[in-house]
Amino acid sequence: MDGQAHYGWARLNVTICLLRSPGCLPGNQITETLTGYAYDTVPNQGLLAGQTTATPEPGTLGLLALGSLGLGFWRRRKAVASQQ
């Protein structure tokens, strides 16, 4: 736009029909469907796609630690109960 570069992406579903397949007509071998797109209106600026945070939330790590601690106590309790 106006001689400046703008970056973006497009997601396509592409279906290829083989001529021997039922219902496949000559001239209709490839079908494309646009399922998503994005572009940046700011020139010369890259567009981020996918996950933009590098680390999980601190609360998630805390819950994971508590769960692993709980599993350790559960296994120990199960081992003590089986010895009796």
GIVEN-V50381 format. One record per run of one state. SS is the DSSP state (helix for helix, strand for strand, loop for the rest). FROM is the first residue (numbers start at 1). TO is the last residue. If there is no record, write none. Layout:
((SS & FROM & TO) (SS & FROM & TO))
This chain:
((loop & 1 & 7) (strand & 8 & 16) (loop & 17 & 29) (strand & 30 & 39) (loop & 40 & 57) (helix & 58 & 83) (loop & 84 & 84))
